[in-house]
């Protein structure tokens, strides 16, 4: 049995930014995109953990770089997107860079440094 299902269309050479990529579904998603030939921007609130995932991908022959990202901070988002575009030499024009539709439809509660709904 394969570690993951292959994507139904090619992402080879594209650049993807994965949030929460240090563990769980984010990590698995980053690995799938890397295995399919995408440049992967591994982002997470915990920079060290994002770095570990990026190194795993690179050791496996993929293209990945890590960034610390707090998705609750618009300034962080703008800075990281700019850094990712610069690192992977991606144009940030609206015709070449767009958000995933599923990101806009998230039903998860808002997360803060203290967890969902401000719990410690």
GUROBA-973785 format. One line per field, with one value per residue: residue number from 1; residue in one letter; chain; x, y, z of N, C-alpha, C in turn. Coordinates in nm, 2 decimals, decimal comma. Example, Ala and Ser with C-alpha at 12.3 -4.5 7.8 and 13.67 -1.06 7.14 Angstrom:
<nodes>
num	[1 | 2] $
residuo	[A | S] $
cadena	[A | A] $
n_u	[1,32 | 1,28] $
n_v	[-0,57 | -0,22] $
n_w	[0,78 | 0,71] $
ca_u	[1,23 | 1,37] $
ca_v	[-0,45 | -0,11] $
ca_w	[0,78 | 0,71] $
c_u	[1,32 | 1,29] $
c_v	[-0,33 | 0,00] $
c_w	[0,78 | 0,79] $
</nodes>
This chain:
<nodes>
num	[1 | 2 | 3 | 4 | 5 | 6 | 7 | 8 | 9 | 10 | 11 | 12 | 13 | 14 | 15 | 16 | 17 | 18 | 19 | 20 | 21 | 22 | 23 | 24 | 25 | 26 | 27 | 28 | 29 | 30 | 31 | 32 | 33 | 34 | 35 | 36 | 37 | 38 | 39 | 40 | 41 | 42 | 43 | 44 | 45 | 46 | 47 | 48 | 49 | 50 | 51 | 52 | 53 | 54 | 55 | 56 | 57 | 58 | 59 | 60 | 61 | 62 | 63 | 64 | 65 | 66 | 67 | 68 | 69 | 70 | 71 | 72 | 73 | 74 | 75 | 76 | 77 | 78 | 79 | 80 | 81 | 82 | 83 | 84 | 85 | 86 | 87 | 88 | 89 | 90 | 91 | 92 | 93 | 94 | 95 | 96 | 97 | 98 | 99 | 100 | 101 | 102 | 103 | 104 | 105 | 106 | 107 | 108 | 109 | 110 | 111 | 112 | 113 | 114 | 115 | 116 | 117 | 118 | 119 | 120] $
residuo	[X | X | X | X | X | X | X | X | X | X | X | X | X | X | X | X | X | X | X | X | X | X | X | X | X | X | X | X | X | X | X | X | X | X | X | X | X | X | X | X | X | X | X | X | X | X | X | X | X | X | X | X | X | X | X | X | X | X | X | X | X | X | X | X | X | X | X | X | X | X | X | X | X | X | X | X | X | X | X | X | X | X | X | X | X | X | X | X | X | X | X | X | X | X | X | X | X | X | X | X | X | X | X | X | X | X | X | X | X | X | X | X | X | X | X | X | X | X | X | X] $
cadena	[A | A | A | A | A | A | A | A | A | A | A | A | A | A | A | A | A | A | A | A | A | A | A | A | A | A | A | A | A | A | A | A | A | A | A | A | A | A | A | A | A | A | A | A | A | A | A | A | A | A | A | A | A | A | A | A | A | A | A | A | A | A | A | A | A | A | A | A | A | A | A | A | A | A | A | A | A | A | A | A | A | A | A | A | A | A | A | A | A | A | A | A | A | A | A | A | A | A | A | A | A | A | A | A | A | A | A | A | A | A | A | A | A | A | A | A | A | A | A | A] $
n_u	[0,08 | 0,06 | 0,22 | 0,06 | -0,21 | -0,17 | -0,18 | -0,45 | -0,40 | -0,12 | 0,12 | 0,37 | 0,66 | 0,51 | 0,45 | 0,37 | 0,21 | 0,19 | 0,00 | 0,03 | 0,20 | 0,38 | 0,30 | 0,07 | -0,21 | -0,13 | 0,15 | 0,14 | 0,02 | 0,21 | 0,42 | 0,30 | 0,26 | 0,53 | 0,64 | 0,51 | 0,64 | 0,62 | 0,73 | 0,77 | 0,64 | 0,68 | 0,50 | 0,45 | 0,34 | 0,53 | 0,85 | 1,08 | 0,98 | 0,86 | 1,09 | 1,20 | 1,03 | 1,06 | 1,33 | 1,31 | 1,17 | 1,35 | 1,57 | 1,45 | 1,46 | 1,30 | 1,18 | 1,19 | 1,12 | 1,13 | 0,91 | 0,83 | 0,50 | 0,22 | -0,10 | -0,30 | -0,22 | -0,22 | -0,01 | 0,21 | 0,13 | 0,14 | 0,41 | 0,53 | 0,43 | 0,54 | 0,81 | 0,82 | 0,74 | 0,96 | 1,17 | 1,12 | 1,10 | 0,85 | 0,59 | 0,38 | 0,15 | -0,21 | -0,29 | -0,11 | -0,08 | -0,27 | -0,52 | -0,60 | -0,93 | -1,04 | -0,92 | -1,06 | -1,30 | -1,29 | -1,39 | -1,30 | -1,25 | -1,13 | -0,79 | -0,56 | -0,26 | -0,30 | -0,46 | -0,77 | -1,04 | -0,93 | -0,85 | -0,63] $
n_v	[-0,12 | 0,22 | 0,51 | 0,74 | 0,88 | 0,95 | 1,27 | 1,39 | 1,56 | 1,73 | 1,89 | 1,95 | 2,15 | 2,37 | 2,62 | 2,57 | 2,68 | 2,56 | 2,57 | 2,51 | 2,30 | 2,15 | 1,92 | 1,64 | 1,66 | 1,87 | 1,83 | 1,59 | 1,67 | 1,85 | 1,67 | 1,51 | 1,70 | 1,77 | 1,52 | 1,50 | 1,68 | 1,96 | 2,28 | 2,34 | 2,55 | 2,53 | 2,60 | 2,70 | 2,77 | 2,70 | 2,74 | 2,57 | 2,31 | 2,33 | 2,36 | 2,10 | 1,94 | 2,05 | 1,98 | 1,70 | 1,66 | 1,77 | 1,59 | 1,37 | 1,43 | 1,63 | 1,97 | 2,21 | 2,47 | 2,63 | 2,83 | 3,05 | 3,10 | 3,29 | 3,25 | 3,40 | 3,66 | 3,92 | 4,07 | 3,90 | 3,70 | 3,84 | 3,91 | 3,65 | 3,54 | 3,71 | 3,65 | 3,38 | 3,39 | 3,53 | 3,36 | 3,12 | 3,23 | 3,33 | 3,49 | 3,74 | 3,82 | 3,85 | 3,66 | 3,45 | 3,37 | 3,24 | 3,18 | 2,87 | 2,73 | 2,59 | 2,70 | 2,93 | 2,84 | 2,73 | 2,56 | 2,54 | 2,64 | 2,97 | 3,00 | 3,07 | 3,18 | 3,05 | 2,84 | 2,68 | 2,90 | 3,06 | 2,89 | 2,78] $
n_w	[0,00 | -0,08 | 0,06 | 0,03 | -0,16 | -0,51 | -0,67 | -0,88 | -1,08 | -1,24 | -1,04 | -1,07 | -1,06 | -0,97 | -0,71 | -0,38 | -0,08 | 0,24 | 0,53 | 0,88 | 0,86 | 1,01 | 1,13 | 1,14 | 0,92 | 0,77 | 0,75 | 0,61 | 0,37 | 0,27 | 0,22 | 0,02 | -0,19 | -0,24 | -0,32 | -0,56 | -0,71 | -0,66 | -0,55 | -0,22 | 0,03 | 0,36 | 0,63 | 0,96 | 1,30 | 1,48 | 1,43 | 1,43 | 1,41 | 1,16 | 1,01 | 1,04 | 0,89 | 0,64 | 0,60 | 0,60 | 0,36 | 0,18 | 0,21 | 0,10 | -0,16 | -0,25 | -0,31 | -0,08 | 0,17 | 0,49 | 0,69 | 0,96 | 1,06 | 1,16 | 1,12 | 1,21 | 1,20 | 0,99 | 0,89 | 0,92 | 0,74 | 0,49 | 0,48 | 0,48 | 0,24 | 0,05 | 0,10 | 0,03 | -0,24 | -0,34 | -0,27 | -0,42 | -0,67 | -0,78 | -0,94 | -0,80 | -0,91 | -0,97 | -1,15 | -1,13 | -0,87 | -0,63 | -0,38 | -0,22 | -0,27 | -0,06 | 0,17 | 0,22 | 0,31 | 0,56 | 0,85 | 1,10 | 1,44 | 1,53 | 1,59 | 1,84 | 2,01 | 2,24 | 2,19 | 2,06 | 2,07 | 2,27 | 2,48 | 2,73] $
ca_u	[0,00 | 0,14 | 0,20 | -0,04 | -0,27 | -0,12 | -0,28 | -0,52 | -0,34 | 0,02 | 0,16 | 0,52 | 0,71 | 0,43 | 0,49 | 0,25 | 0,23 | 0,11 | 0,00 | 0,02 | 0,27 | 0,47 | 0,24 | -0,06 | -0,26 | -0,04 | 0,27 | 0,11 | -0,01 | 0,34 | 0,49 | 0,23 | 0,30 | 0,67 | 0,65 | 0,45 | 0,73 | 0,60 | 0,81 | 0,68 | 0,67 | 0,64 | 0,48 | 0,39 | 0,36 | 0,66 | 0,95 | 1,17 | 0,91 | 0,85 | 1,22 | 1,22 | 0,95 | 1,13 | 1,45 | 1,27 | 1,14 | 1,48 | 1,64 | 1,39 | 1,48 | 1,20 | 1,21 | 1,11 | 1,18 | 1,04 | 0,89 | 0,74 | 0,38 | 0,11 | -0,20 | -0,39 | -0,15 | -0,22 | 0,13 | 0,29 | 0,09 | 0,19 | 0,56 | 0,57 | 0,39 | 0,64 | 0,94 | 0,80 | 0,75 | 1,10 | 1,26 | 1,09 | 1,09 | 0,71 | 0,52 | 0,26 | 0,03 | -0,33 | -0,30 | -0,03 | -0,08 | -0,41 | -0,54 | -0,68 | -1,06 | -1,07 | -0,88 | -1,16 | -1,42 | -1,25 | -1,49 | -1,23 | -1,26 | -1,02 | -0,68 | -0,47 | -0,14 | -0,35 | -0,55 | -0,90 | -1,13 | -0,85 | -0,82 | -0,48] $
ca_v	[0,00 | 0,34 | 0,61 | 0,84 | 0,87 | 1,04 | 1,37 | 1,36 | 1,65 | 1,76 | 2,01 | 1,96 | 2,29 | 2,48 | 2,65 | 2,57 | 2,72 | 2,48 | 2,62 | 2,40 | 2,19 | 2,08 | 1,79 | 1,59 | 1,67 | 1,97 | 1,76 | 1,49 | 1,75 | 1,90 | 1,56 | 1,47 | 1,80 | 1,75 | 1,40 | 1,52 | 1,77 | 2,10 | 2,36 | 2,35 | 2,64 | 2,46 | 2,70 | 2,66 | 2,86 | 2,66 | 2,74 | 2,45 | 2,19 | 2,35 | 2,33 | 1,96 | 1,89 | 2,09 | 1,90 | 1,56 | 1,67 | 1,79 | 1,46 | 1,28 | 1,48 | 1,74 | 2,11 | 2,27 | 2,57 | 2,65 | 2,97 | 3,06 | 3,18 | 3,30 | 3,28 | 3,50 | 3,79 | 3,96 | 4,12 | 3,77 | 3,64 | 3,92 | 3,89 | 3,52 | 3,52 | 3,78 | 3,58 | 3,25 | 3,43 | 3,57 | 3,24 | 3,03 | 3,31 | 3,32 | 3,62 | 3,75 | 3,88 | 3,77 | 3,55 | 3,34 | 3,34 | 3,25 | 3,09 | 2,75 | 2,75 | 2,53 | 2,78 | 3,03 | 2,77 | 2,66 | 2,56 | 2,53 | 2,76 | 3,05 | 2,95 | 3,17 | 3,11 | 2,98 | 2,73 | 2,72 | 2,99 | 3,12 | 2,80 | 2,76] $
ca_w	[0,00 | -0,09 | 0,17 | 0,00 | -0,30 | -0,60 | -0,71 | -1,00 | -1,19 | -1,21 | -0,97 | -1,09 | -1,08 | -0,91 | -0,57 | -0,29 | 0,06 | 0,33 | 0,66 | 0,98 | 0,79 | 1,09 | 1,18 | 1,10 | 0,78 | 0,70 | 0,71 | 0,50 | 0,25 | 0,22 | 0,16 | -0,11 | -0,30 | -0,27 | -0,39 | -0,69 | -0,78 | -0,63 | -0,45 | -0,10 | 0,14 | 0,48 | 0,73 | 1,09 | 1,41 | 1,54 | 1,32 | 1,44 | 1,36 | 1,01 | 0,95 | 1,04 | 0,78 | 0,51 | 0,58 | 0,56 | 0,22 | 0,10 | 0,22 | 0,01 | -0,30 | -0,29 | -0,29 | 0,03 | 0,26 | 0,60 | 0,74 | 1,08 | 1,02 | 1,25 | 1,03 | 1,27 | 1,19 | 0,85 | 0,86 | 0,90 | 0,61 | 0,38 | 0,48 | 0,44 | 0,10 | -0,02 | 0,11 | -0,05 | -0,38 | -0,37 | -0,26 | -0,53 | -0,79 | -0,82 | -0,95 | -0,71 | -0,98 | -0,94 | -1,25 | -1,11 | -0,73 | -0,58 | -0,26 | -0,24 | -0,23 | 0,07 | 0,27 | 0,24 | 0,36 | 0,68 | 0,96 | 1,23 | 1,52 | 1,53 | 1,67 | 1,89 | 2,07 | 2,36 | 2,15 | 2,01 | 2,15 | 2,38 | 2,59 | 2,76] $
c_u	[0,09 | 0,12 | 0,09 | -0,09 | -0,21 | -0,23 | -0,33 | -0,47 | -0,20 | 0,04 | 0,31 | 0,56 | 0,63 | 0,48 | 0,36 | 0,30 | 0,14 | 0,12 | -0,02 | 0,09 | 0,37 | 0,42 | 0,11 | -0,09 | -0,17 | 0,09 | 0,25 | 0,09 | 0,12 | 0,42 | 0,43 | 0,27 | 0,44 | 0,70 | 0,60 | 0,53 | 0,71 | 0,71 | 0,72 | 0,73 | 0,60 | 0,62 | 0,41 | 0,42 | 0,49 | 0,76 | 1,04 | 1,11 | 0,89 | 0,98 | 1,25 | 1,15 | 1,02 | 1,26 | 1,42 | 1,24 | 1,26 | 1,56 | 1,58 | 1,39 | 1,39 | 1,26 | 1,12 | 1,19 | 1,08 | 1,03 | 0,80 | 0,62 | 0,27 | -0,01 | -0,31 | -0,34 | -0,14 | -0,08 | 0,22 | 0,26 | 0,15 | 0,34 | 0,60 | 0,54 | 0,50 | 0,77 | 0,93 | 0,81 | 0,89 | 1,19 | 1,24 | 1,07 | 0,96 | 0,66 | 0,40 | 0,14 | -0,09 | -0,35 | -0,22 | -0,03 | -0,22 | -0,42 | -0,62 | -0,83 | -1,10 | -1,02 | -0,98 | -1,29 | -1,39 | -1,36 | -1,43 | -1,24 | -1,13 | -0,91 | -0,60 | -0,35 | -0,18 | -0,45 | -0,68 | -0,98 | -1,06 | -0,82 | -0,67 | -0,43] $
c_v	[0,12 | 0,43 | 0,71 | 0,82 | 0,98 | 1,14 | 1,34 | 1,45 | 1,69 | 1,89 | 2,03 | 2,10 | 2,40 | 2,50 | 2,65 | 2,61 | 2,64 | 2,54 | 2,50 | 2,28 | 2,11 | 1,95 | 1,76 | 1,61 | 1,77 | 1,91 | 1,66 | 1,56 | 1,80 | 1,79 | 1,51 | 1,57 | 1,79 | 1,63 | 1,41 | 1,63 | 1,92 | 2,15 | 2,38 | 2,45 | 2,58 | 2,57 | 2,65 | 2,77 | 2,83 | 2,64 | 2,62 | 2,33 | 2,21 | 2,31 | 2,18 | 1,90 | 1,92 | 2,01 | 1,76 | 1,56 | 1,68 | 1,66 | 1,36 | 1,32 | 1,59 | 1,88 | 2,18 | 2,37 | 2,59 | 2,80 | 2,96 | 3,15 | 3,17 | 3,34 | 3,37 | 3,64 | 3,82 | 4,01 | 4,00 | 3,71 | 3,71 | 3,90 | 3,76 | 3,49 | 3,59 | 3,70 | 3,45 | 3,29 | 3,46 | 3,44 | 3,15 | 3,10 | 3,30 | 3,46 | 3,62 | 3,82 | 3,79 | 3,66 | 3,43 | 3,29 | 3,35 | 3,15 | 2,97 | 2,78 | 2,70 | 2,61 | 2,89 | 2,97 | 2,70 | 2,67 | 2,54 | 2,65 | 2,84 | 3,00 | 3,07 | 3,10 | 3,03 | 2,87 | 2,78 | 2,80 | 3,04 | 3,02 | 2,79 | 2,63] $
c_w	[0,00 | 0,03 | 0,16 | -0,14 | -0,39 | -0,64 | -0,85 | -1,12 | -1,14 | -1,14 | -0,98 | -1,13 | -1,03 | -0,77 | -0,49 | -0,15 | 0,15 | 0,47 | 0,76 | 0,93 | 0,88 | 1,15 | 1,12 | 0,95 | 0,70 | 0,66 | 0,60 | 0,37 | 0,19 | 0,16 | 0,03 | -0,22 | -0,34 | -0,35 | -0,54 | -0,77 | -0,76 | -0,54 | -0,33 | 0,00 | 0,27 | 0,58 | 0,85 | 1,19 | 1,48 | 1,44 | 1,32 | 1,38 | 1,21 | 0,94 | 0,94 | 0,92 | 0,65 | 0,49 | 0,54 | 0,41 | 0,13 | 0,10 | 0,12 | -0,14 | -0,34 | -0,27 | -0,19 | 0,11 | 0,37 | 0,64 | 0,87 | 1,03 | 1,12 | 1,16 | 1,08 | 1,26 | 1,04 | 0,80 | 0,84 | 0,77 | 0,49 | 0,37 | 0,43 | 0,29 | 0,01 | -0,02 | 0,02 | -0,20 | -0,43 | -0,38 | -0,38 | -0,66 | -0,85 | -0,83 | -0,86 | -0,77 | -0,96 | -1,04 | -1,22 | -0,96 | -0,68 | -0,46 | -0,30 | -0,20 | -0,10 | 0,19 | 0,31 | 0,31 | 0,49 | 0,78 | 1,09 | 1,31 | 1,51 | 1,63 | 1,72 | 1,95 | 2,19 | 2,32 | 2,10 | 2,12 | 2,28 | 2,50 | 2,61 | 2,71] $
</nodes>
